[in-house]
Amino acid sequence: MGIGWNFDNTYSKLPKPFISNTLPTPVKNPELIILNNNLAENLGLDFSSIDRQKLSELFSGNSLPEGSEPISQAYAGHQFGHFTMLGDGRTVLMGEHMSKNNERFDIQFKGSGKTPFSRNGDGRAFLGAMLREYIVSEAMHSLNIPTTRSLAIVKTGEDVIREDILQGAILTRIASSHLRVGTFQYISARQNENELKTLFNYTVDRHYPNIKQSKNQAMDLLKVLMKNQIDLVINWMRVGFIHGVMNTDNMTISGETIDYGPCAFMDTYDPQTVFSSIDELGRYAYFNQPSITKWNLARFAESLIPLIDKDKDKAIDMATEEINNFEKIYEIKWLNMMRDKLGLFGEDPKDQVLILDLLTWMHQYKADYTNTFCFLMNEKIQDNKIYTNDDFIVWKKRWEQRLKLNNNTSEKYLKLMRSTNPLVIPRNHKVEEALEAANNGNITPMKNLIKILEKPYTNHNNISQYQFYNSSKGEKYQTFCGT
């Protein structure tokens, strides 16, 4: 009857300032809503012999996994630019599970009750927000974008009070770790260099042991994190994903996407697209995501200053020089990503103009971002009259001429495009349909949506209804944090 838990908890052994021992708050009437069996298998976990009630108890925190050591983690963060001391206000890290491949994963319960870091919060989460995180995080995984993942959702049988009375729920989140830029900011703010060294060494041991022999490990950590975060945000831009709340506490040291609160995917192309209800000034709009990534990395660099060099001024100069490389690295990688989306091999001096002209046309005519690339891959899509536009036809002829360079063939460029451009994304109205149905006790639409999103680059049965933008009554779509 063994599930296969294999806990080896290292973070809980760190000094007291890093953590607080915290048990999940028992809930009234837990009910398992969904269990990610594919992920469980990858983790080496087997729940097949456990009845549904015991699974509900397990994933609600009413019963604890064998070997777990529940803690909440301390961290800080710049939230919309304002620095705040934070910490896990509604999550409990149950421990670190070692998979069958000897990979280490955090097992975290989100919405599991108050912690010492809750401040005035209730420590709870509601069903809709947890279902959204499950759908979108699993979609991101299938899109080949580094991300935390979702193992299970349990309804608590208790109400959560937000603008309305909502159903309570707990999500089990899986991550390679929950170390954040905000973790370093928290320890840095304490101005204890020994604590900073402890966190730094832990991070290097856990995620980047290859830099341990470096002459300047702190600079190398900054460099590798900048590379990983540039790669991550370029992946977001590739598929039209808008995170919505890129605070420094939501930037992981591992380079995984974390926190799917007000996130959404862009339908019609508009670089200023914002979905989050609280992002009134567009700080985290689609086109601002690269610059915010740089800003967050600068905050990370600040926290490393004592470890970069004993001479503070020299350390600042070194960190500043590295951060200032961001735009150049990002531009090169973004351009190559867009070349891939268009099936272009090699480089041509006119590539950037060709790409920007397409994006400008898409913005001007409100073309669907995902479906435009589908059309260029000869995928049959409905409502494609927009692509008979004279300006688009002229642009398409230029693109076709560019395709002929570097011994390109239709077989080669279509293979490249189809590996880069998804045919389906979590369309906002389909996500909302799934959430509404699940709130009413019908989980089938959610399961159907997840099934389609498991193979986003493959054209399969019943895909067409998941491919189109549907503006409900012309209203502006908004998403919410859920706290």
PEVENDA-V122338 format. One record per pair of residues at least 12 apart in sequence whose ideal C-beta (glycine too) atoms are under 7 Angstrom apart, sorted by the first residue. I is the first residue (numbers start at 1). J is the second residue. D is the distance in Angstrom with one decimal. If there is no record, write none. Layout:
i->{I/I}
j->{J/J}
d->{D/D}
This chain:
i->{1/3/3/3/3/4/4/4/5/5/5/5/6/6/7/7/7/7/7/8/8/9/9/9/10/11/11/12/12/14/14/15/15/17/17/17/18/18/19/19/19/19/20/20/20/20/21/22/22/22/22/22/22/23/24/24/24/24/24/24/25/25/25/25/26/26/27/27/27/27/27/28/28/28/29/30/30/30/30/30/30/30/31/31/31/31/32/32/32/32/32/32/33/33/33/33/34/34/34/34/35/35/35/36/36/36/39/39/39/40/42/43/43/43/44/44/56/59/59/59/59/60/60/60/61/61/61/61/65/67/68/68/69/70/70/70/71/72/72/72/72/72/72/72/72/73/73/73/73/74/74/74/75/75/75/75/75/75/76/76/76/76/76/77/77/77/77/77/78/78/78/79/80/80/85/86/86/86/87/88/88/89/89/89/89/89/89/90/90/90/90/90/90/90/91/91/91/91/92/92/92/92/93/93/93/94/94/94/95/105/105/105/106/106/106/106/107/107/108/108/108/109/109/110/110/110/110/110/111/111/111/111/111/111/112/121/124/124/125/125/125/125/126/126/126/126/126/126/126/127/127/127/127/127/127/128/128/128/129/129/130/130/130/131/131/131/131/132/132/132/133/133/133/134/134/134/135/135/135/135/135/135/136/136/136/137/137/137/138/138/138/139/139/140/142/142/142/142/143/143/143/145/145/146/146/146/146/147/147/148/148/148/148/148/148/149/150/150/150/151/151/152/153/153/154/154/155/155/155/156/156/156/167/175/175/176/176/177/177/177/179/179/179/179/180/180/180/180/181/181/181/181/181/182/182/183/184/184/184/185/185/185/187/188/193/196/196/197/200/200/203/204/204/207/207/208/208/211/216/218/218/218/219/219/219/222/222/222/222/222/223/225/225/225/226/226/228/229/229/229/229/230/230/230/230/232/232/233/233/233/234/234/234/236/237/237/238/238/238/239/239/239/240/240/240/240/240/241/241/242/242/242/242/242/242/243/243/243/244/244/244/244/244/244/244/244/244/245/245/245/245/245/245/246/246/246/246/248/248/251/261/261/262/262/262/262/262/262/263/264/264/264/265/265/265/266/266/267/267/267/268/268/268/268/269/269/269/269/269/270/271/271/271/272/272/273/273/275/275/275/276/277/277/277/278/290/294/294/297/297/298/301/301/304/305/335/335/338/339/340/340/341/341/341/341/342/343/343/343/343/343/344/344/345/345/346/346/348/348/354/354/354/357/358/361/361/361/365/365/367/368/370/370/371/373/373/374/374/375/377/377/377/377/379/379/381/382/382/383/418/419/422/422/423/423/423/423/423/424/424/424/424/424/424/425/426/427/427/428/429/429/430/430/433/434/434/452}
j->{49/45/46/47/50/44/45/46/65/66/67/97/97/98/67/68/95/96/97/96/98/69/95/96/96/93/96/69/71/198/202/195/198/74/190/195/73/74/71/72/73/74/71/72/115/116/71/70/71/72/92/115/116/70/61/70/92/109/112/113/112/113/114/123/61/62/60/62/156/157/158/156/157/158/157/56/57/60/62/154/156/157/56/154/155/157/52/55/56/59/152/154/153/154/155/443/134/152/153/443/47/55/152/150/151/152/149/151/174/151/99/97/99/105/99/100/154/152/154/170/172/154/156/170/92/109/112/170/94/95/94/95/95/92/93/94/93/87/88/91/92/93/115/116/117/87/88/93/178/87/117/186/87/180/182/183/186/249/182/185/186/189/249/182/185/247/248/249/247/248/299/247/247/283/186/117/182/249/117/115/117/115/117/118/119/121/123/110/111/118/121/123/124/125/108/109/110/112/108/109/112/115/106/108/178/107/108/109/107/174/175/176/174/175/177/178/172/174/173/175/178/170/172/125/130/170/171/173/124/125/130/169/170/171/170/483/160/168/169/170/171/482/160/162/166/167/168/169/482/155/166/167/169/438/439/166/435/439/261/482/153/169/171/153/435/438/446/260/431/435/150/171/260/150/153/171/426/431/434/446/449/450/260/263/426/149/150/260/150/450/453/426/453/257/453/454/455/456/239/422/456/235/257/232/255/256/257/256/257/173/174/175/256/257/258/174/171/172/173/172/174/172/169/171/169/170/167/168/169/168/169/170/439/256/258/254/256/206/207/254/203/252/253/254/249/251/252/253/248/251/296/299/300/248/249/199/199/300/303/248/299/303/199/303/306/306/307/307/218/307/253/217/221/253/254/221/224/224/308/304/307/308/308/318/322/300/301/304/319/322/322/253/297/300/297/326/255/251/255/293/297/293/329/330/333/255/257/289/290/293/333/334/337/289/289/334/337/341/420/265/422/425/265/266/369/370/425/263/265/263/264/266/273/275/286/263/284/289/261/262/263/264/275/276/279/284/479/259/261/262/276/284/481/284/289/292/296/296/299/296/481/482/275/276/277/479/480/481/479/428/477/479/425/426/428/286/369/368/428/469/366/367/368/469/359/362/363/367/369/363/286/287/363/285/287/285/286/477/478/479/479/478/479/480/481/330/323/326/323/326/323/319/323/319/319/351/352/355/351/416/420/373/417/420/421/399/403/413/414/416/417/402/403/406/408/405/406/402/405/398/399/402/395/395/391/392/395/386/389/386/469/422/425/467/417/421/421/423/387/414/417/418/421/423/459/467/464/468/468/457/457/456/457/456/457/459/463/467/452/453/456/463/466/467/456/453/466/469/477/470/472/449/466/445/446/449/466}
d->{5.0/5.6/6.2/6.2/6.7/5.1/4.8/5.4/5.0/5.5/5.5/6.3/5.9/4.5/3.4/5.9/4.3/6.4/5.9/5.7/5.2/4.6/4.4/5.3/6.2/6.9/6.8/4.5/5.0/6.6/6.6/6.6/6.5/6.5/6.4/6.1/7.0/5.7/4.5/6.9/6.0/6.6/6.5/5.0/6.6/4.5/5.7/5.8/6.0/4.2/5.4/4.7/6.8/5.3/2.7/6.4/5.1/5.6/3.9/5.7/6.5/2.7/6.5/6.8/6.9/5.0/5.0/6.4/3.9/6.3/5.9/6.5/4.3/5.0/2.7/4.0/6.0/3.6/5.9/5.0/6.1/6.5/5.5/6.4/4.6/6.6/5.6/4.9/4.5/6.3/6.7/5.4/4.6/6.4/5.7/6.2/6.7/6.6/5.2/6.4/6.5/6.7/4.9/6.1/5.1/6.6/5.7/5.5/6.7/6.6/6.9/6.3/5.0/6.5/5.1/3.4/5.6/4.4/4.6/6.6/5.4/4.6/6.4/5.5/6.9/5.4/4.9/6.8/6.1/6.5/4.3/4.3/5.2/4.9/7.0/5.5/5.3/6.3/3.8/6.8/5.8/6.9/4.0/6.6/5.8/6.5/5.1/6.1/6.0/4.6/6.8/5.4/5.9/5.4/4.0/4.4/4.7/5.5/5.0/4.3/4.0/6.0/6.9/3.8/6.7/4.9/4.7/3.0/6.0/4.6/6.0/4.5/7.0/6.0/6.6/6.5/6.6/5.7/2.8/5.4/5.5/6.2/5.0/4.5/6.4/4.9/6.6/6.6/5.7/6.7/6.2/4.5/6.4/6.2/5.5/6.4/4.8/6.6/6.9/4.9/4.7/6.8/5.8/5.0/6.5/4.5/6.6/6.2/5.9/5.2/6.7/6.4/6.9/4.6/5.7/5.4/6.7/6.6/4.6/6.8/6.5/5.5/6.0/5.9/6.9/6.6/4.4/5.4/5.4/2.8/6.4/6.0/4.5/6.3/5.4/6.5/4.9/5.4/5.8/6.7/6.7/6.3/4.4/6.4/3.8/6.2/6.2/6.2/6.3/6.2/6.7/4.2/4.1/6.8/6.1/6.9/4.8/6.2/6.8/3.2/5.2/4.4/4.1/6.5/5.4/5.4/6.4/6.1/6.5/6.5/6.1/5.8/4.0/4.0/5.8/6.6/5.8/5.9/6.6/6.7/6.4/6.3/4.8/5.8/5.6/5.5/5.1/5.6/6.0/6.1/6.9/4.8/4.3/5.8/5.8/5.3/6.9/5.5/5.7/6.0/5.6/4.4/6.4/5.9/5.4/4.6/6.3/5.5/4.2/5.4/6.4/4.2/5.5/6.8/5.0/4.6/6.0/7.0/6.3/4.2/5.4/4.4/5.7/5.4/6.5/5.0/5.9/6.8/5.3/3.7/6.2/6.3/6.6/6.2/6.7/4.6/6.2/6.0/6.8/5.6/5.8/6.6/4.2/6.8/5.3/6.2/5.7/6.6/4.4/4.4/5.6/6.1/4.5/4.9/3.4/6.7/6.5/6.1/4.0/6.2/6.4/5.4/5.0/3.8/5.3/6.2/6.5/6.9/6.9/5.9/5.7/6.2/6.6/6.2/5.6/6.3/5.8/6.8/6.9/4.7/3.9/4.6/5.8/6.3/6.8/6.9/5.6/6.1/6.6/5.7/6.3/6.3/6.8/6.5/5.4/6.5/3.2/6.7/6.2/5.3/6.2/7.0/5.8/5.3/6.0/5.6/6.6/5.2/5.6/4.8/5.3/5.6/5.2/6.1/6.8/6.8/5.4/6.7/6.8/7.0/5.9/6.1/5.2/3.9/4.6/6.2/6.7/7.0/5.6/6.5/5.8/6.1/6.1/5.9/5.1/5.5/6.4/6.8/6.4/3.7/4.9/6.9/5.8/4.0/6.6/5.7/6.2/6.4/5.4/5.8/6.3/6.4/6.5/4.9/6.6/4.7/6.8/4.9/5.2/4.8/4.3/5.6/6.0/3.6/6.7/3.9/5.9/5.5/6.7/5.4/6.9/5.2/4.5/5.7/6.8/5.8/5.4/5.9/6.8/3.8/4.5/6.6/5.8/6.3/6.7/3.9/5.4/5.8/4.3/5.9/5.5/3.6/6.8/5.2/6.4/6.2/4.6/6.1/6.2/4.5/5.8/4.7/6.7/5.2/6.5/5.5/6.7/4.4/6.0/6.9/5.1/4.0/5.6/6.9/6.5/6.7/6.2/4.7/6.2/5.7/4.5/5.7/6.6/5.1/5.6/6.5/6.4/3.0/6.6/5.0/4.4/6.1/7.0/4.3/5.2/6.3/3.8/6.3/6.2/6.1/6.5/6.2/5.8/6.0/5.7/6.0/6.1/6.0/6.2/5.6/5.6/6.4/5.5/6.6/6.9/4.1/6.7/5.9/5.4/6.1/5.0/6.1/6.4/6.4/6.8/6.3/6.9/6.5/6.8/6.0/6.6/3.9/5.9/6.3/6.5/5.8/6.5/6.8/5.8/6.3/5.1/6.1/4.9/6.0/6.9/6.2/6.2/6.8/5.2/4.2/6.2/5.7/5.8/5.7/4.0/5.0/5.1}
